[in-house]
Amino acid sequence: MAQVPAAGGISDPGLITLVNKLQDVFTTVGVQNPIDLPQIVVVGSQSSGKSSVLENIVGRDFLPRGTGIVTRRPLVLQLINRQPGEVKTNGVKSESISLGQDKEANVDEWGEFLHIPGQKFHDFNKIRDEIVKETEAKTGRNAGISPAPINLRIYSPNVLTLTLVDLPGLTKVPVGDQPRDIERQIKEMVLKQISKPNAIILAVTGANTDLANSDGLKLAREVDPEGQRTIGVLTKVDLMDEGTDVVDILAGRIIPLRLGYVPVVNRGQRDIDNKKAITAALENEKNFFENHKAYRNKSSYCGTPYLARKLNLILMMHIKQTLPDIKARISASLQKYTAELQGLGDSMLGNSGNIVLNIITEFTNEWRTVLEGNNTELSSVELSGGARISFVFHELYANGVKAVDPFDQVKDIDIRTILYNSSGSSPALFVNTAAFELIVKQQIKRLEEPSLKCVSLVYDELVRILTQLLSKQLFRRYPQLKEKFHQVVISFFKKTMDPTNKLVRDLVAMESCYINTGHPDFLNGHRAMALVNDKHNAAKPVQVDPKTGKPMPAAATPVRAASPTLGGMSDDPNGGFFGSFFASKNKKKMAAMEAPPPTLKASGTLSEREGIEVEVIKLLINSYYNIVKRTMIDMVPKAIMLNLVQFTKDEMQRELLENMYRTDTLDDLLKESDYTVRRRKECQQMVESLSRASEIVSQVQ
């Protein structure tokens, strides 16, 4: 077949060789290939004739034969066209041809296994034995399967440069020692290979069976429903019933495929048992198609030689189309794994003391940076670090304190009772200061709970920052060091919590200890009384002087009657504090002066005078309580910053050095995790293979 030069001066077969080298690179280092390479994947049922198709393409017997599953590992078959006389030893050990049992063995054809570098197999029977041996090395002698591939490269002047991946034949019923779920295992392996977008699917189907029941085509349709990258191979065309053919299938009238179908004729089991040469089988195949009435007009598009040429052309064109993407993927993967390898660090550590000291210094610097908001990795999506602490102070705590209502627990009747109790046996003429202070102090103490909750929330945020810092790759590398860091810092936090909580409690105690009624923002008693009087007078109907017709001035309302008893005996016997006790009694019984009940509780409605007094008290309480709230909203965050946040910033390094920088434990702290050791090795292998792959693809400009 004529070789058309490809881009960059590399011939088309050279492109296939390039992809072969890439496959070898990833297989050699034993890593999962991160690049989806163009390849032809052969699928079909056990009885479809896959092995015979591959042997016909190669022109030699070399695949294991037998009953049940013979192919139990993927076989990456790389065919290299090498003209006679091009043999170059390059130090490669070549087995003695005369010792082999293969009668067709010759110096121009040989195979090489990737797992046995430097050894040529001219005897293709030994290639078969090596495939069996290598398969059993992974899967054992039972009928289990393995996804680990076997790479076989065959050099011959009789092949076209081509790469095929042979997979285990699809089966439905486990036989003998086969696992019970063998069907699922094989199906998953096949789907994993053919689902890759760069895989060309070679679906092998017996022509003497219903095409709609083809296992290979059925799986191919699952990942390639439009048939864009599937080519069909119809085997056993010579075994079809008299008068039937595959012309309709070839014409795409049954199940159309963009790459079409190719009919072939393989050797039968009797031919294989009689060791019929493949060259003779290929000649018989040629004669069959040239002489069959249904195929003679299109015989040049039938048979194994045409199939090989077609696959060679399809693969070369596919590689050309995907090569730019392969280059980009290799470059991106190399950058990714190089960065990860750098993050994992060198396995050669150096002085343990210096390393721990550097880690402590770096951690404390980063701790300060995160709290101060100078982190270079600032998020545009969510709050982090010190910003979250600010949110706790100015949103959660401030709103929590503002939401405390001093009158949700103290009702008007409770205030009235406190007023009377605070007056003692001689009722005061004015609003009692003791009642005001008693209620205010009770309500100030309620601010202790949200203030201590604020301390707890800030503590949680510090732990959150610690967790984020310890999740970095450095600490994943040293799990014992990470655990020690966490233990020391959490202990440090807890140690600072006691003085912080005490300071916050003291702030609340300070406010409740001394009620500063001289505060410039406080609404004094006279002003409160005036506001309440204005409110009540505005609600009363205006009286008009009948002589002048002008509004009469409102009469002054006394703050407190000389005696509560007189107030209780007002015109409304049910009004006022004491009115409720005498509401059901007549004047005769009242005159009897019966002893008061053991418990005196008010149940009557407030009199006008009592209502005014309660409103005055509430105004004063509300005014002073708002002052205290503003003070707490300002001072509690300052107390937390001083004793908790700022203290950890200033003392973190000293605390870590005191508890961690001990020579007898440094080596244990720097013991790497198994994951780090394993992952570094994987990344090193991947970087090595990707670097070599990058060198290979750089040959094509």
C-alpha positions as CSV (number, residue, x, y, z in Angstrom):
1,M,0.0,0.0,0.0
2,A,1.4,3.4,-0.9
3,Q,2.6,5.5,2.0
4,V,1.4,9.1,2.0
5,P,3.6,11.5,3.9
6,A,2.0,12.9,7.0
7,A,2.4,16.3,8.7
8,G,5.8,17.0,10.1
9,G,7.5,14.6,7.6
10,I,6.4,11.5,9.4
11,S,4.7,8.8,7.2
12,D,1.2,7.5,8.0
13,P,2.6,4.2,9.3
14,G,4.9,6.3,11.4
15,L,1.9,7.8,13.1
16,I,0.7,4.4,14.1
17,T,4.2,3.6,15.4
18,L,4.2,6.8,17.4
19,V,0.9,5.7,19.1
20,N,2.5,2.3,19.7
21,K,5.4,4.0,21.5
22,L,2.9,5.9,23.7
23,Q,1.2,2.7,24.6
24,D,4.5,1.1,25.5
25,V,5.5,4.1,27.6
26,F,2.4,3.9,29.9
27,T,2.5,0.1,30.1
28,T,6.2,-0.1,30.9
29,V,5.9,2.0,34.0
30,G,2.8,0.2,35.2
31,V,0.5,3.2,35.5
32,Q,-3.0,3.7,34.4
33,N,-2.9,5.4,31.0
34,P,-4.2,9.0,31.5
35,I,-4.4,9.6,27.8
36,D,-7.2,8.2,25.6
37,L,-5.0,6.9,22.7
38,P,-6.5,6.0,19.3
39,Q,-6.7,2.2,18.9
40,I,-8.8,-0.5,17.3
41,V,-10.6,-2.7,19.9
42,V,-11.8,-6.2,18.9
43,V,-15.0,-7.4,20.4
44,G,-17.3,-10.4,19.8
45,S,-18.6,-13.5,21.4
46,Q,-16.5,-16.6,22.1
47,S,-17.7,-18.4,19.0
48,S,-17.5,-15.4,16.6
49,G,-14.1,-16.2,15.2
50,K,-12.1,-13.3,16.6
51,S,-8.9,-15.2,17.0
52,S,-9.0,-16.5,13.5
53,V,-9.5,-13.0,12.1
54,L,-6.5,-11.7,14.0
55,E,-4.3,-14.6,12.9
56,N,-5.4,-14.1,9.3
57,I,-4.4,-10.5,9.5
58,V,-1.0,-11.4,10.9
59,G,-0.6,-14.4,8.6
60,R,0.7,-16.7,11.4
61,D,-0.7,-19.0,14.1
62,F,0.2,-17.5,17.5
63,L,-3.0,-17.2,19.6
64,P,-3.9,-19.6,22.4
65,R,-6.7,-22.1,21.4
66,G,-9.1,-24.2,23.4
67,T,-12.5,-24.3,24.9
68,G,-14.1,-21.7,27.1
69,I,-12.4,-18.3,27.6
70,V,-9.0,-18.4,26.0
71,T,-8.2,-14.7,25.9
72,R,-8.4,-13.7,29.6
73,R,-6.3,-10.5,29.4
74,P,-6.4,-7.7,26.9
75,L,-3.8,-8.3,24.2
76,V,-2.4,-5.1,22.7
77,L,-1.2,-6.4,19.3
78,Q,1.1,-4.0,17.5
79,L,1.9,-5.0,13.9
80,I,4.9,-3.4,12.3
81,N,5.6,-3.6,8.6
82,R,9.3,-4.3,8.2
83,Q,10.7,-5.2,4.7
84,P,13.1,-8.1,4.4
85,G,16.7,-7.2,5.0
86,E,15.8,-4.4,7.5
87,V,16.7,-6.5,10.5
88,K,18.7,-4.5,13.1
89,T,19.7,-6.4,16.2
90,N,20.6,-3.3,18.4
91,G,21.7,-5.7,21.0
92,V,18.4,-7.5,21.1
93,K,18.7,-11.2,21.9
94,S,17.3,-13.4,19.2
95,E,16.4,-17.0,19.9
96,S,17.8,-19.7,17.7
97,I,15.3,-20.3,14.8
98,S,16.5,-23.9,14.3
99,L,15.5,-24.8,17.9
100,G,11.8,-23.9,17.3
101,Q,9.0,-26.2,16.2
102,D,7.5,-23.5,14.0
103,K,8.1,-24.7,10.4
104,E,7.4,-21.2,9.0
105,A,9.9,-19.5,11.3
106,N,12.2,-17.1,9.4
107,V,14.6,-14.3,10.1
108,D,12.2,-11.6,8.7
109,E,9.3,-12.3,11.1
110,W,9.4,-12.2,14.9
111,G,7.5,-11.0,18.0
112,E,8.6,-9.1,21.0
113,F,6.8,-8.8,24.4
114,L,7.0,-5.6,26.4
115,H,7.4,-7.5,29.6
116,I,10.5,-9.3,28.2
117,P,12.5,-6.5,26.8
118,G,15.4,-7.5,24.5
119,Q,14.1,-10.9,23.4
120,K,12.9,-11.8,19.9
121,F,10.5,-14.8,19.3
122,H,10.9,-16.1,15.8
123,D,9.0,-19.2,16.8
124,F,5.4,-18.2,16.9
125,N,4.5,-21.3,18.9
126,K,6.6,-19.9,21.7
127,I,4.7,-16.6,21.4
128,R,1.5,-18.6,22.1
129,D,3.2,-20.3,25.1
130,E,4.4,-17.0,26.5
131,I,0.9,-15.5,26.2
132,V,-0.5,-18.4,28.2
133,K,2.3,-18.2,30.7
134,E,1.9,-14.4,31.2
135,T,-1.9,-14.8,31.4
136,E,-1.7,-17.4,34.2
137,A,0.8,-15.3,36.0
138,K,-1.9,-12.7,36.6
139,T,-5.1,-14.7,36.6
140,G,-4.0,-18.2,37.7
141,R,-4.9,-21.4,36.0
142,N,-8.7,-21.0,36.5
143,A,-10.9,-19.1,34.1
144,G,-10.6,-15.7,35.8
145,I,-9.9,-12.6,33.8
146,S,-7.6,-9.5,34.4
147,P,-7.7,-6.0,32.9
148,A,-3.9,-5.8,32.9
149,P,-2.8,-5.9,29.2
150,I,-0.2,-8.0,27.5
151,N,1.7,-6.0,24.9
152,L,2.9,-8.0,21.9
153,R,4.7,-6.4,18.9
154,I,5.0,-8.4,15.7
155,Y,7.5,-7.4,12.9
156,S,6.8,-8.8,9.5
157,P,7.0,-7.9,5.8
158,N,3.6,-9.5,5.4
159,V,1.6,-7.1,7.7
160,L,0.4,-3.6,7.5
161,T,1.3,-1.3,10.4
162,L,-1.6,-1.6,12.7
163,T,-2.6,-1.7,16.4
164,L,-5.4,-4.0,17.6
165,V,-6.6,-4.7,21.2
166,D,-8.1,-8.2,21.5
167,L,-10.5,-8.6,24.5
168,P,-12.0,-11.7,26.1
169,G,-14.9,-13.1,24.1
170,L,-18.4,-12.3,25.5
171,T,-20.0,-15.2,27.2
172,K,-23.3,-15.7,29.0
173,V,-23.0,-18.9,31.0
174,P,-20.1,-19.7,33.3
175,V,-18.4,-23.0,32.6
176,G,-16.1,-25.1,34.8
177,D,-14.0,-23.0,37.1
178,Q,-15.2,-19.7,35.7
179,P,-16.5,-17.1,38.3
180,R,-20.3,-17.0,38.6
181,D,-20.3,-13.3,37.5
182,I,-18.0,-13.9,34.5
183,E,-20.5,-12.3,32.1
184,R,-20.5,-9.1,34.1
185,Q,-16.8,-9.0,34.5
186,I,-16.1,-9.4,30.8
187,K,-18.9,-6.9,29.9
188,E,-17.4,-4.3,32.2
189,M,-13.9,-4.8,30.8
190,V,-15.1,-4.5,27.2
191,L,-17.3,-1.4,27.9
192,K,-14.4,0.3,29.7
193,Q,-12.3,-0.1,26.5
194,I,-14.8,0.7,23.8
195,S,-16.4,3.6,25.7
196,K,-13.3,5.7,25.2
197,P,-14.1,8.2,22.4
198,N,-10.8,7.5,20.6
199,A,-11.5,3.7,20.3
200,I,-12.5,2.3,16.9
201,I,-14.7,-0.7,17.6
202,L,-14.1,-3.9,15.5
203,A,-17.3,-5.9,16.1
204,V,-16.8,-9.5,15.0
205,T,-20.1,-11.4,14.2
206,G,-20.7,-14.8,12.7
207,A,-22.6,-14.3,9.4
208,N,-24.5,-17.6,10.0
209,T,-26.3,-16.0,13.0
210,D,-28.9,-13.3,13.2
211,L,-27.2,-9.9,13.1
212,A,-29.7,-8.5,15.6
213,N,-28.5,-11.0,18.2
214,S,-24.8,-10.1,17.8
215,D,-23.2,-9.6,21.2
216,G,-20.4,-7.5,19.8
217,L,-22.7,-5.1,17.9
218,K,-25.1,-4.9,20.8
219,L,-22.3,-3.7,23.1
220,A,-21.0,-1.4,20.4
221,R,-24.4,0.2,20.1
222,E,-24.4,1.0,23.8
223,V,-21.4,3.3,23.5
224,D,-21.7,4.2,19.8
225,P,-25.5,4.3,19.1
226,E,-25.0,6.1,15.7
227,G,-22.4,3.6,14.5
228,Q,-19.9,6.4,13.9
229,R,-16.8,4.5,15.0
230,T,-17.8,0.9,14.6
231,I,-16.7,-1.4,11.8
232,G,-18.3,-4.8,11.4
233,V,-16.5,-8.0,10.5
234,L,-18.7,-10.9,9.2
235,T,-17.1,-14.3,9.7
236,K,-18.2,-17.8,8.6
237,V,-19.7,-16.4,5.4
238,D,-18.8,-19.8,3.8
239,L,-21.0,-21.6,6.3
240,M,-24.2,-19.8,5.5
241,D,-27.2,-21.7,4.2
242,E,-27.5,-22.3,0.5
243,G,-29.1,-19.3,-1.3
244,T,-28.3,-16.8,1.6
245,D,-25.7,-14.1,1.7
246,V,-24.8,-10.9,3.5
247,V,-25.3,-8.5,0.6
248,D,-28.1,-6.6,2.4
249,I,-25.8,-6.3,5.5
250,L,-22.9,-5.0,3.4
251,A,-25.3,-2.4,1.8
252,G,-26.2,-1.1,5.2
253,R,-29.9,-2.1,5.0
254,I,-29.9,-4.1,8.2
255,I,-27.8,-2.3,10.9
256,P,-26.0,0.5,9.2
257,L,-22.4,1.4,10.3
258,R,-20.6,4.5,9.0
259,L,-17.4,2.4,8.5
260,G,-19.3,-0.4,6.9
261,Y,-18.8,-4.2,7.1
262,V,-16.2,-6.6,5.7
263,P,-16.9,-10.3,5.1
264,V,-14.1,-12.8,5.7
265,V,-13.6,-16.5,5.6
266,N,-11.6,-18.1,8.3
267,R,-10.2,-21.6,8.8
268,G,-12.6,-24.1,10.3
269,Q,-11.8,-26.2,13.4
270,R,-10.8,-29.1,11.1
271,D,-8.4,-26.9,9.2
272,I,-6.8,-25.7,12.5
273,D,-6.5,-29.3,13.8
274,N,-4.9,-30.4,10.5
275,K,-2.6,-27.4,10.8
276,K,-3.6,-25.9,7.5
277,A,-1.3,-23.0,6.7
278,I,-2.8,-19.5,6.9
279,T,-1.4,-18.7,3.5
280,A,-3.4,-21.5,2.0
281,A,-6.5,-20.3,4.0
282,L,-6.1,-16.8,2.6
283,E,-5.9,-18.3,-0.9
284,N,-9.1,-20.2,-0.3
285,E,-10.8,-17.1,1.0
286,K,-9.8,-15.2,-2.1
287,N,-11.2,-17.9,-4.4
288,F,-14.4,-18.1,-2.4
289,F,-15.2,-14.4,-2.9
290,E,-14.1,-14.3,-6.5
291,N,-16.2,-17.3,-7.5
292,H,-19.3,-16.7,-5.3
293,K,-22.1,-15.2,-7.4
294,A,-23.2,-12.8,-4.7
295,Y,-19.7,-11.4,-4.0
296,R,-17.7,-11.8,-7.2
297,N,-18.5,-8.3,-8.4
298,K,-17.3,-6.8,-5.2
299,S,-14.6,-9.3,-4.2
300,S,-12.0,-6.6,-4.0
301,Y,-13.9,-5.3,-0.9
302,C,-14.1,-8.7,0.8
303,G,-11.6,-10.8,2.6
304,T,-8.8,-10.4,5.2
305,P,-6.3,-8.4,3.0
306,Y,-9.0,-5.7,2.3
307,L,-9.9,-5.7,6.0
308,A,-6.3,-5.1,7.0
309,R,-5.9,-2.3,4.5
310,K,-9.1,-0.7,5.6
311,L,-8.2,-0.9,9.3
312,N,-4.8,0.6,8.5
313,L,-6.3,3.5,6.7
314,I,-9.0,4.1,9.3
315,L,-6.5,4.0,12.2
316,M,-4.1,6.4,10.4
317,M,-6.8,8.9,9.6
318,H,-8.1,8.6,13.2
319,I,-4.7,9.3,14.6
320,K,-4.3,12.4,12.4
321,Q,-7.6,13.8,13.7
322,T,-6.8,13.2,17.3
323,L,-3.1,14.0,17.5
324,P,-3.6,17.7,18.4
325,D,-5.9,16.7,21.3
326,I,-3.4,14.0,22.4
327,K,-0.6,16.5,22.6
328,A,-2.8,18.9,24.6
329,R,-3.8,16.1,27.0
330,I,-0.2,15.0,27.6
331,S,0.9,18.5,28.3
332,A,-2.0,19.2,30.7
333,S,-1.5,15.9,32.5
334,L,2.3,16.4,32.8
335,Q,1.7,19.8,34.4
336,K,-0.9,18.4,36.8
337,Y,1.3,15.5,38.0
338,T,4.4,17.6,38.2
339,A,2.6,20.1,40.5
340,E,1.3,17.2,42.6
341,L,4.7,15.7,42.9
342,Q,6.2,19.0,44.0
343,G,3.4,19.3,46.6
344,L,4.3,15.8,47.9
345,G,7.9,17.0,48.4
346,D,11.2,15.1,48.2
347,S,11.5,11.9,50.1
348,M,15.0,13.0,51.3
349,L,14.1,15.1,54.3
350,G,17.3,16.4,55.9
351,N,17.6,17.7,59.5
352,S,14.4,16.9,61.4
353,G,14.7,19.8,63.8
354,N,15.0,22.3,61.0
355,I,12.1,20.9,59.2
356,V,9.8,21.0,62.2
357,L,10.9,24.5,63.0
358,N,10.2,25.7,59.5
359,I,6.8,24.0,59.5
360,I,5.9,25.7,62.9
361,T,7.1,29.1,61.6
362,E,5.2,28.7,58.3
363,F,2.0,27.6,60.2
364,T,2.1,30.5,62.6
365,N,2.7,33.0,59.8
366,E,-0.2,31.6,57.9
367,W,-2.4,31.6,61.0
368,R,-1.8,35.4,61.4
369,T,-2.3,35.9,57.7
370,V,-5.7,34.2,57.6
371,L,-7.0,36.0,60.7
372,E,-5.9,39.4,59.3
373,G,-7.4,38.8,55.9
374,N,-4.0,39.0,54.1
375,N,-4.2,35.5,52.6
376,T,-3.2,35.4,49.0
377,E,-5.9,32.8,48.3
378,L,-8.8,35.0,49.1
379,S,-12.2,33.5,48.1
380,S,-14.7,35.4,46.0
381,V,-17.4,32.8,46.8
382,E,-17.6,32.7,50.6
383,L,-16.4,34.3,53.8
384,S,-13.3,32.8,55.4
385,G,-10.9,33.3,58.3
386,G,-11.1,36.6,60.1
387,A,-14.1,37.7,58.0
388,R,-16.2,34.9,59.6
389,I,-15.2,36.1,63.1
390,S,-16.3,39.6,62.1
391,F,-19.6,38.2,61.0
392,V,-20.0,36.5,64.4
393,F,-19.4,39.8,66.1
394,H,-21.3,42.3,64.0
395,E,-24.2,40.1,62.7
396,L,-24.8,37.1,65.0
397,Y,-23.9,38.6,68.4
398,A,-25.1,42.2,67.7
399,N,-28.5,41.1,66.4
400,G,-28.8,38.5,69.2
401,V,-28.3,41.1,71.9
402,K,-30.6,43.6,70.2
403,A,-33.3,40.9,70.1
404,V,-33.3,40.6,73.9
405,D,-36.6,42.2,75.0
406,P,-36.5,43.3,78.7
407,F,-40.3,43.1,78.9
408,D,-40.9,39.6,77.4
409,Q,-40.4,38.1,80.8
410,V,-41.4,41.1,83.1
411,K,-45.1,42.1,82.5
412,D,-46.8,45.3,83.6
413,I,-48.5,43.6,86.6
414,D,-45.0,42.3,87.7
415,I,-43.6,45.8,87.5
416,R,-46.6,47.1,89.6
417,T,-45.9,44.5,92.3
418,I,-42.2,45.3,92.4
419,L,-43.1,49.0,92.8
420,Y,-45.3,48.3,95.8
421,N,-42.8,45.9,97.3
422,S,-39.9,48.4,96.9
423,S,-41.9,51.1,98.7
424,G,-42.1,49.1,101.9
425,S,-44.5,50.2,104.6
426,S,-44.3,53.9,103.6
427,P,-45.3,54.3,100.0
428,A,-43.0,56.8,98.2
429,L,-44.4,60.0,96.7
430,F,-42.3,59.4,93.5
431,V,-41.2,56.5,91.3
432,N,-39.0,54.3,93.4
433,T,-35.3,54.0,92.2
434,A,-34.9,50.6,93.9
435,A,-37.6,49.1,91.7
436,F,-35.9,50.5,88.5
437,E,-32.5,49.1,89.5
438,L,-33.9,45.7,90.5
439,I,-35.5,45.1,87.1
440,V,-32.6,46.5,85.1
441,K,-30.1,44.3,86.9
442,Q,-32.2,41.2,86.3
443,Q,-32.4,42.0,82.6
444,I,-28.6,42.8,82.3
445,K,-27.8,39.4,83.6
446,R,-29.7,37.9,80.6
447,L,-27.0,39.3,78.3
448,E,-24.4,36.9,79.8
449,E,-25.8,33.9,77.8
450,P,-25.5,35.4,74.3
451,S,-22.1,36.9,75.2
452,L,-20.7,33.5,76.3
453,K,-22.3,32.0,73.2
454,C,-20.4,34.6,71.1
455,V,-17.1,33.3,72.7
456,S,-18.1,29.7,71.8
457,L,-18.8,30.7,68.2
458,V,-15.5,32.4,67.8
459,Y,-13.8,29.4,69.3
460,D,-15.5,27.2,66.6
461,E,-14.3,29.6,63.9
462,L,-10.7,29.2,65.2
463,V,-11.0,25.5,65.1
464,R,-12.4,25.7,61.6
465,I,-9.4,27.8,60.5
466,L,-7.1,25.2,62.1
467,T,-8.8,22.4,60.3
468,Q,-8.4,24.2,56.9
469,L,-4.7,24.8,57.6
470,L,-4.1,21.2,58.6
471,S,-5.8,19.9,55.5
472,K,-3.0,21.0,53.3
473,Q,-0.7,18.6,51.5
474,L,2.2,19.1,53.9
475,F,0.2,17.7,56.9
476,R,-1.3,14.9,54.8
477,R,2.3,13.9,54.2
478,Y,3.0,13.7,58.0
479,P,-0.1,12.3,59.7
480,Q,1.6,12.1,63.2
481,L,2.8,15.7,62.9
482,K,-0.8,16.8,61.9
483,E,-2.2,15.0,64.9
484,K,0.3,16.6,67.2
485,F,-0.4,20.1,65.8
486,H,-4.2,19.5,66.2
487,Q,-3.7,18.3,69.8
488,V,-1.4,21.2,70.9
489,V,-3.4,24.0,69.2
490,I,-6.8,22.7,70.5
491,S,-5.4,22.5,74.0
492,F,-4.1,26.0,73.6
493,F,-7.5,27.2,72.5
494,K,-9.2,25.6,75.5
495,K,-6.6,27.1,77.8
496,T,-7.5,30.6,76.5
497,M,-11.2,30.0,76.8
498,D,-11.3,30.3,80.6
499,P,-9.9,33.8,80.9
500,T,-12.0,34.9,77.9
501,N,-15.2,33.6,79.5
502,K,-14.2,35.2,82.8
503,L,-13.6,38.5,81.2
504,V,-17.0,38.4,79.4
505,R,-18.8,37.5,82.6
506,D,-17.0,40.3,84.4
507,L,-18.2,42.7,81.7
508,V,-21.8,41.7,82.4
509,A,-21.2,41.8,86.2
510,M,-19.7,45.3,85.9
511,E,-22.9,46.5,84.1
512,S,-25.2,45.0,86.6
513,C,-23.1,46.0,89.6
514,Y,-23.4,49.8,89.1
515,I,-26.4,51.4,87.4
516,N,-25.1,54.7,86.1
517,T,-28.3,56.9,86.0
518,G,-26.0,59.8,85.3
519,H,-25.1,58.5,81.8
520,P,-25.5,61.3,79.3
521,D,-27.7,59.1,77.0
522,F,-30.0,58.1,79.9
523,L,-33.6,59.4,79.9
524,N,-34.0,60.8,83.4
525,G,-37.1,60.5,85.6
526,H,-38.4,64.0,85.0
527,R,-38.2,63.6,81.2
528,A,-39.9,60.2,81.4
529,M,-42.7,61.6,83.6
530,A,-43.3,64.4,81.2
531,L,-43.4,62.1,78.2
532,V,-46.0,59.8,79.9
533,N,-48.1,62.8,81.1
534,D,-48.1,64.3,77.6
535,K,-49.2,60.9,76.2
536,H,-52.1,60.5,78.7
537,N,-53.3,64.1,78.5
538,A,-53.3,63.9,74.7
539,A,-55.6,60.9,75.0
540,K,-58.1,62.7,77.3
541,P,-61.0,64.7,75.8
542,V,-60.4,68.5,75.9
543,Q,-62.7,70.3,78.3
544,V,-64.0,73.8,77.3
545,D,-64.7,76.7,79.7
546,P,-68.4,77.4,79.3
547,K,-67.9,81.1,80.0
548,T,-65.0,81.8,77.6
549,G,-65.4,78.9,75.2
550,K,-61.6,78.3,75.5
551,P,-60.0,74.9,76.3
552,M,-59.4,74.5,80.0
553,P,-55.8,73.5,81.1
554,A,-55.3,69.9,82.0
555,A,-55.3,69.2,85.7
556,A,-52.1,67.9,87.1
557,T,-52.1,64.2,87.9
558,P,-50.5,63.2,91.2
559,V,-47.7,60.7,90.8
560,R,-48.7,58.6,93.9
561,A,-51.5,59.0,96.4
562,A,-50.5,59.3,100.0
563,S,-51.7,55.9,100.8
564,P,-52.2,52.9,98.5
565,T,-55.2,52.0,100.5
566,L,-56.9,55.2,99.5
567,G,-56.1,54.5,95.9
568,G,-57.6,51.1,96.3
569,M,-60.8,52.6,97.6
570,S,-61.4,54.8,94.7
571,D,-64.6,55.1,92.9
572,D,-63.7,52.0,91.0
573,P,-63.6,49.2,93.6
574,N,-62.1,46.8,91.1
575,G,-59.2,49.1,90.0
576,G,-55.7,49.2,91.4
577,F,-53.5,46.7,93.2
578,F,-55.7,46.3,96.3
579,G,-59.0,46.6,94.5
580,S,-58.9,42.9,93.4
581,F,-58.8,41.8,97.0
582,F,-62.0,43.6,98.0
583,A,-64.0,43.4,94.8
584,S,-66.2,40.6,96.1
585,K,-66.6,42.0,99.6
586,N,-69.3,44.4,100.8
587,K,-68.5,47.4,103.0
588,K,-69.8,45.6,106.1
589,K,-67.3,42.8,105.7
590,M,-64.6,45.3,104.9
591,A,-65.3,47.1,108.1
592,A,-64.7,43.9,110.0
593,M,-61.0,44.1,109.1
594,E,-60.3,40.4,108.5
595,A,-56.7,39.3,108.4
596,P,-55.1,39.3,104.9
597,P,-54.6,36.0,103.1
598,P,-51.3,34.1,103.4
599,T,-50.4,35.1,99.8
600,L,-51.2,38.5,98.3
601,K,-51.1,38.6,94.5
602,A,-52.6,41.2,92.3
603,S,-55.1,40.2,89.7
604,G,-57.0,43.4,89.1
605,T,-56.4,45.8,86.3
606,L,-54.0,48.7,86.7
607,S,-55.5,52.0,87.9
608,E,-54.7,55.1,85.9
609,R,-52.1,56.2,88.4
610,E,-50.5,52.7,88.4
611,G,-50.5,52.6,84.7
612,I,-48.6,55.9,84.5
613,E,-46.1,54.7,87.1
614,V,-45.5,51.5,85.2
615,E,-45.0,53.3,81.9
616,V,-42.5,55.7,83.5
617,I,-40.5,52.7,84.9
618,K,-40.6,50.9,81.5
619,L,-39.3,54.1,79.7
620,L,-36.4,54.3,82.1
621,I,-35.7,50.6,81.9
622,N,-35.7,50.6,78.1
623,S,-33.5,53.7,77.9
624,Y,-30.9,52.3,80.3
625,Y,-31.1,48.8,78.8
626,N,-30.3,50.1,75.3
627,I,-27.2,51.8,76.7
628,V,-26.1,48.5,78.2
629,K,-26.8,46.7,75.0
630,R,-24.6,49.1,73.0
631,T,-21.9,48.8,75.6
632,M,-21.9,45.0,75.4
633,I,-22.0,44.9,71.6
634,D,-18.9,47.1,71.7
635,M,-17.0,45.6,74.6
636,V,-17.6,41.8,74.3
637,P,-15.9,41.5,70.8
638,K,-13.0,43.5,72.2
639,A,-12.7,41.2,75.1
640,I,-12.8,38.1,72.8
641,M,-10.2,39.6,70.5
642,L,-7.9,40.4,73.4
643,N,-8.0,37.2,75.3
644,L,-8.7,34.7,72.5
645,V,-8.0,35.8,68.9
646,Q,-5.1,38.2,69.4
647,F,-3.6,36.0,72.2
648,T,-3.5,33.0,69.8
649,K,-1.8,35.2,67.1
650,D,0.8,36.4,69.6
651,E,1.5,33.2,71.5
652,M,0.9,30.4,68.9
653,Q,4.5,30.0,67.9
654,R,5.7,29.9,71.5
655,E,3.1,27.3,72.4
656,L,4.0,25.1,69.5
657,L,7.7,25.3,70.1
658,E,7.2,24.4,73.8
659,N,5.1,21.4,73.1
660,M,6.5,20.1,69.8
661,Y,10.2,21.0,69.5
662,R,11.6,18.1,71.4
663,T,14.5,16.1,69.8
664,D,13.3,12.7,71.0
665,T,10.0,12.9,69.1
666,L,10.9,14.8,65.9
667,D,11.7,11.7,63.8
668,D,8.4,10.1,64.8
669,L,6.5,13.3,63.9
670,L,8.1,13.3,60.4
671,K,7.2,9.8,59.5
672,E,5.4,9.9,56.2
673,S,2.0,8.4,55.6
674,D,1.7,5.3,53.5
675,Y,-0.5,7.3,51.1
676,T,2.2,9.9,50.6
677,V,4.9,7.3,49.9
678,R,2.6,5.4,47.5
679,R,1.3,8.5,45.8
680,R,4.8,10.0,45.3
681,K,5.9,6.8,43.6
682,E,2.8,6.9,41.4
683,C,3.3,10.5,40.5
684,Q,7.0,9.9,39.8
685,Q,6.1,7.1,37.4
686,M,3.4,9.2,35.8
687,V,5.7,12.2,35.3
688,E,8.4,9.9,33.9
689,S,6.0,8.3,31.4
690,L,4.3,11.6,30.4
691,S,7.7,13.3,29.9
692,R,8.7,10.5,27.5
693,A,5.3,10.7,25.9
694,S,5.8,14.4,25.4
695,E,9.2,13.8,23.8
696,I,7.5,11.3,21.4
697,V,4.7,13.5,20.2
698,S,7.0,16.5,19.9
699,Q,8.5,14.7,16.8
700,V,5.3,15.7,15.0
701,Q,5.0,19.4,14.5
